[in-house]
Amino acid sequence: MREDEAVDSFASMFQTGYAAEPERIEKRQRAERRSSLTAKQRKRGATRTAQINYRCTPAYKQLASDLAKHCDASIADVMEEALALLAKAKRFSGGE
């Protein structure tokens, strides 16, 4: 068998079967991504789709991080709760 024929023969194995079905590839990739997540990450859903960015001091960032660790929550969870408490304290009912 010539080298060209060997290469063609090897390549032909990947033209059919498992690799030829995009749905199976997608399903396998989703399963692989999910398997690499921790239990806490798998439990969390994609409820946050908007993003807020702002600059802060290193002390503020450290405080937010420490408070999140203390509450066993993410910084986003802490900020949501803090914002809800501020809105309640200021008797703010919603957007204008």
Sequence and secondary structure as in RCSB ss.txt:
>XXXX:A:sequence
MREDEAVDSFASMFQTGYAAEPERIEKRQRAERRSSLTAKQRKRGATRTAQINYRCTPAYKQLASDLAKHCDASI
ADVMEEALALLAKAKRFSGGE
>XXXX:A:secstr
  HHHHHHHHHHTTSSGGGG HHHHHHHHHHHHHHTS HHHHH              HHHHHHHHHHHHHTTS H
HHHHHHHHHHHHHHTT  S  
